[in-house]
Amino acid sequence: MNDSDITIYVVEDNEIYSLILSNELMTKTDFCINVFSSGEDMIKNIEEGKKPHIIISDYNLSLQGELKTAVELIEKLNTIDLMIPVIILTSKDDIKTAIEILKKGAFDFVIKNDNAFYQILSSIKKVADLLKLKEEIRIQKLKRSKDIKRMALLFALTTIGFITLLLLK
């Protein structure tokens, strides 16, 4: 799996921040980036079969929709049984929010400050490395499965050959 194979959904209702974030991600990485202004739009896209590898979401989402916080977004993702790593962006710099986010299943949270973009890149790299490792393990299991099938076939053919020799005597 290459970086260009990895899709990231960004959910940010602040248009300027979403443009800055998506531009930074597109210029500094090879990931495929899709931006959504609401959690509902992103969920709709997922339900249409377009599942991302990583989600980056603002903590406070659009007030117009059903999903108003990233916690509600994670809960919604859990109801449709998706195990997608979610990185939460928040301007809240308190431990209670961080604990709430992580307890609900977020992969990481990043406080919106001067270092936010570097922290986001670091979190994305961790997730991408895990995804690549999972893919490598899947490929190795597939290779082992094929090797086992070949050995079983060889054993069966050898056994059939041995039985045939015995019968011909």
C-alpha atoms as one frame of an Amber mdcrd trajectory, in Angstrom:
protein
   0.000   0.000   0.000   1.417   3.346  -1.077   0.565   6.746   0.372  -1.384
   7.538  -2.803  -3.668   4.554  -2.006  -4.693   6.090   1.328  -7.824   8.247
   1.432  -8.340  10.854   4.142 -11.666  12.551   4.857 -11.467  15.972   6.495
 -14.611  17.192   8.283 -14.349  20.892   9.045 -17.168  23.439   8.959 -14.796
  26.421   9.015 -14.216  26.947   5.300 -10.936  28.852   5.687  -9.438  26.309
   8.095 -10.544  23.403   5.889  -8.917  25.037   2.844  -5.663  25.615   4.717
  -5.614  22.095   6.160  -6.510  20.329   2.916  -4.009  22.448   0.959  -1.244
  21.629   3.425  -2.064  17.923   3.299  -2.205  17.886  -0.506   1.087  19.726
  -0.935   3.024  17.806   1.725   1.673  14.270   1.213   0.552  11.898  -1.532
  -2.693  10.994   0.236  -6.059  11.409  -1.466  -7.881  14.168   0.465 -11.661
  14.757   0.490 -13.159  17.659   2.460 -16.663  17.747   3.960 -18.338  20.677
   5.681 -20.526  18.439   7.866 -20.438  15.035   9.483 -23.690  14.117   7.734
 -22.171  14.730   4.284 -19.218  12.539   5.159 -21.431   9.759   6.577 -23.580
   9.863   3.427 -20.444   9.413   1.317 -19.366   6.428   3.454 -22.816   4.855
   3.204 -22.497   5.121  -0.587 -19.507   2.797  -0.315 -16.690   5.347  -0.318
 -14.907   4.406   2.886 -11.797   6.399   3.858  -8.728   5.034   5.590  -8.486
   7.993   8.004 -10.894  10.706   9.175  -9.755  14.075  10.490 -12.625  15.926
  12.149 -13.061  19.181  13.970 -14.458  18.653  17.464 -17.294  21.175  17.000
 -19.232  20.464  13.836 -21.942  22.401  12.035 -24.842  23.498  14.221 -27.326
  22.823  11.400 -26.866  19.062  11.292 -27.659  16.164  13.564 -23.970  15.583
  14.388 -22.769  18.577  16.408 -19.543  17.180  17.887 -16.837  14.746  16.904
 -17.984  12.487  19.744 -21.397  12.212  18.065 -19.631  11.548  14.747 -17.601
   8.699  16.279 -20.749   7.262  17.868 -22.467   7.359  14.451 -19.478   5.618
  12.829 -19.681   2.958  15.548 -23.365   2.320  14.746 -22.507   1.557  11.135
 -19.708  -0.699  12.400 -16.727   1.055  10.879 -13.290   0.836  12.374 -11.833
   3.963  10.797  -9.120   5.805  12.738 -10.407   9.281  13.630  -8.106  12.178
  14.465  -9.940  14.994  16.242  -9.001  18.662  15.949 -10.032  20.821  18.855
  -9.455  24.317  20.134 -10.302  23.044  23.630  -7.124  22.625  25.607  -8.470
  20.629  28.535  -7.876  17.081  29.690 -11.607  16.327  30.131 -12.251  16.816
  26.394  -9.199  14.723  25.485 -10.308  11.863  27.726 -13.872  12.004  26.374
 -12.597  11.885  22.786 -10.227   8.989  23.391 -12.784   6.974  25.415 -15.213
   7.178  22.494 -12.608   5.619  20.222 -10.679   8.437  18.570  -7.195   7.472
  17.432  -5.746  10.814  18.476  -6.648  14.410  19.174  -4.779  17.526  18.128
  -5.172  20.953  19.668  -5.502  23.724  17.090  -2.383  25.783  17.676   0.843
  26.645  15.860   2.008  23.004  15.937  -1.322  21.462  14.907  -0.358  20.679
  11.327   2.841  18.867  12.376   0.908  16.879  14.976  -1.723  15.969  12.371
   1.010  14.773   9.996   2.559  12.719  12.796  -0.787  11.077  13.629  -1.504
  10.410   9.950   1.924   8.815   9.538   1.252   6.505  12.508  -2.086   5.427
  11.039  -0.595   5.009   7.549   2.208   2.858   8.970  -0.360   0.686  10.788
  -2.434   0.349   7.597   0.654  -0.669   5.611   1.604  -3.202   8.286  -1.916
  -4.699   8.264  -1.767  -4.963   4.470   1.637  -6.652   4.644   0.331  -9.149
   7.216  -2.715  -9.853   5.019  -0.451 -10.513   2.018   1.804 -12.807   4.078
  -1.227 -14.774   5.306  -2.445 -15.104   1.734   0.971 -16.383   0.617   1.023
 -18.891   3.497  -2.459 -20.046   2.603  -1.376 -20.644  -0.997   1.744 -22.493
   0.192  -0.368 -24.724   2.451  -2.746 -25.477  -0.433   0.210 -26.369  -2.676
   1.659 -28.682  -0.020  -1.725 -30.330   0.505  -2.079 -30.854  -3.252   1.433
 -32.255  -3.482   0.719 -34.570  -0.548  -2.549 -35.705  -2.142  -0.864 -36.346
  -5.483   1.977 -38.214  -3.788  -0.506 -40.301  -1.811  -2.537 -41.058  -4.945
   0.656 -41.992  -6.764   1.754 -44.294  -3.941  -1.668 -45.977  -3.789  -1.658
 -46.392  -7.567   1.764 -48.067  -7.418   0.510 -50.433  -4.725  -2.554 -51.344
  -6.750  -0.512 -51.993  -9.896   1.708 -54.533  -8.135
